[in-house]
Amino acid sequence: MKRIYWIGVLVLILLTAGIFVYTEYNRKRADSYSLKPLFKATALDLLKEFSDNEQQANLKYAGQNIIIEVTGMVKEVIKNEQGNYTIIMGDTSSLSSVRCSIDTLYTSGVNNLQIGSIATIKGNFNGYKADEMGIGADVEFNFCVVTSQAPSSK
């Protein structure tokens, strides 16, 4: 009788684990465009916040799925071999920048971006990477979406 009880418990545990693995494997990630930002900042303010006190800024923005909306001047638009875009924002006189890897579902809005234009992009905060030499630093985002853009300021 005890043997049947333990076999039943084992089958129940395996069944529960199997259902969990199946649902996690097939889970869809949230649509970047519909997510609401927890914070809004300009690219320059965000870079200043991290350069002034990196530890405090990391505590503020760290966590899973922290969506931040950033507004700033487009310094560069990069397209890699796989067709993925990265938008670099910030002051052209500084080596520090905000790097936004665009969500592959929303690459159509990137084609209209002009260098020197002001854009608003929201994305998932990915981290801050300071240069070891102290020359520049990057605040990085992934799954970004261009939410608005203004004409070039040139």
Phi, psi and omega per residue, in radians:
M1 nan -0.725 3.125
K2 -1.108 -0.631 -3.122
R3 -1.106 -0.759 3.117
I4 -1.116 -0.683 3.109
Y5 -1.065 -0.840 -3.120
W6 -1.191 -0.615 3.071
I7 -1.136 -0.711 3.099
G8 -1.108 -0.733 3.102
V9 -1.114 -0.762 3.126
L10 -1.089 -0.764 3.108
V11 -1.094 -0.718 3.125
L12 -1.116 -0.743 3.107
I13 -1.123 -0.786 3.126
L14 -1.128 -0.682 3.104
L15 -1.129 -0.767 3.111
T16 -1.105 -0.781 3.114
A17 -1.102 -0.709 3.118
G18 -1.102 -0.743 3.107
I19 -1.117 -0.758 3.123
F20 -1.061 -0.834 3.141
V21 -1.075 -0.751 3.140
Y22 -1.081 -0.793 -3.119
T23 -1.194 -0.651 3.110
E24 -1.207 -0.684 3.140
Y25 -1.146 -0.615 -3.089
N26 -1.703 0.124 -3.119
R27 -1.215 2.391 3.086
K28 -1.648 2.510 3.098
R29 -1.431 2.771 -3.096
A30 -1.163 2.551 3.106
D31 -1.209 2.130 -3.071
S32 -1.037 -0.649 -3.064
Y33 -1.171 -0.604 -3.065
S34 -1.488 -0.191 -3.122
L35 -1.259 2.432 3.123
K36 -1.570 2.342 3.127
P37 -1.267 2.477 3.054
L38 -1.447 -0.491 -3.128
F39 -2.367 2.636 3.025
K40 -2.241 2.370 -3.110
A41 -2.741 2.811 2.978
T42 -1.505 2.767 -3.133
A43 -1.064 -0.730 -3.119
L44 -1.165 -0.708 3.111
D45 -1.135 -0.686 3.138
L46 -1.138 -0.772 3.107
L47 -1.121 -0.698 3.120
K48 -1.139 -0.718 3.138
E49 -1.045 -0.735 3.133
F50 -1.281 -0.661 -3.127
S51 -1.251 -0.552 3.119
D52 -1.251 -0.795 -3.101
N53 -2.644 1.506 -3.070
E54 -1.053 -0.731 -3.086
Q55 -1.114 -0.779 -3.137
Q56 -1.163 -0.718 3.122
A57 -1.148 -0.680 3.095
N58 -1.112 -0.686 3.088
L59 -1.112 -0.671 -3.120
K60 -1.178 -0.775 -3.018
Y61 -1.743 -0.180 -3.079
A62 -1.217 2.618 3.111
G63 2.383 2.954 -3.127
Q64 -1.468 2.352 3.080
N65 1.059 0.792 3.018
I66 -1.524 1.912 -3.134
I67 -1.655 2.227 -3.141
I68 -2.194 2.410 3.069
E69 -1.777 2.136 -3.062
V70 -2.063 2.324 3.074
T71 -2.038 2.300 3.138
G72 -3.046 3.095 -3.131
M73 -1.432 2.377 3.131
V74 -1.360 2.060 3.103
K75 -1.553 -0.631 -3.057
E76 -2.827 2.591 3.014
V77 -2.131 2.098 -3.072
I78 -1.976 2.340 3.042
K79 -2.102 2.134 -3.116
N80 -1.519 -3.091 -3.074
E81 -1.106 -0.507 -3.130
Q82 -1.454 -0.063 3.137
G83 1.559 0.205 3.111
N84 -1.524 2.458 -3.099
Y85 -1.808 2.548 2.963
T86 -2.279 2.244 3.103
I87 -1.829 2.268 3.122
I88 -1.863 2.174 -3.103
M89 -2.101 2.670 3.069
G90 2.488 -2.936 -3.137
D91 -1.432 2.306 -3.096
T92 -1.190 -0.349 3.139
S93 -1.489 -0.071 -3.103
S94 -1.977 2.583 3.070
L95 -1.466 -0.227 3.084
S96 -1.382 2.574 -3.104
S97 -2.736 2.924 3.007
V98 -1.851 2.133 -3.097
R99 -1.879 2.120 -3.099
C100 -2.053 1.952 3.048
S101 -1.453 2.085 -3.017
I102 -1.342 2.415 3.059
D103 -1.073 2.304 -3.078
T104 -1.103 -0.344 3.095
L105 -1.337 -0.293 -3.028
Y106 -2.191 0.727 3.134
T107 -1.423 -0.243 -3.092
S108 -1.124 -0.563 3.138
G109 -1.282 -0.258 -3.082
V110 -1.347 -0.535 -3.091
N111 -1.042 -0.478 -3.097
N112 -1.527 -0.152 -3.106
L113 -1.224 2.360 3.098
Q114 -1.942 2.502 3.057
I115 -1.137 2.297 -3.097
G116 1.680 -0.173 3.119
S117 -1.450 2.817 3.107
I118 -1.692 2.237 -3.131
A119 -2.271 2.661 3.020
T120 -2.015 2.189 -3.070
I121 -2.291 2.380 3.027
K122 -2.045 2.545 -3.114
G123 -2.899 3.077 -3.119
N124 -1.462 2.100 3.127
F125 -1.072 2.230 -3.058
N126 -1.964 -0.332 3.104
G127 2.483 3.038 3.127
Y128 -2.103 2.262 -3.134
K129 -2.185 1.863 3.102
A130 -1.493 2.489 3.078
D131 -1.225 2.413 -3.116
E132 -1.114 -0.469 -3.129
M133 -1.499 -0.126 -3.125
G134 1.376 0.293 -3.087
I135 -1.433 -0.725 -3.104
G136 -2.787 3.076 -3.136
A137 -2.669 2.796 3.133
D138 -2.246 2.375 2.921
V139 -1.753 2.175 -3.001
E140 -1.958 2.460 3.099
F141 -2.272 2.638 3.013
N142 -2.278 2.941 -3.080
F143 0.933 0.797 -3.081
C144 -1.499 2.699 3.116
V145 -2.356 2.316 3.056
V146 -1.363 2.056 -3.103
T147 -1.686 -0.509 3.062
S148 -2.795 2.796 3.106
Q149 -2.588 2.542 3.119
A150 -1.969 2.816 3.140
P151 -1.102 2.851 -3.132
S152 -1.040 2.490 -3.122
S153 -1.602 0.182 -3.120
K154 -1.317 nan nan
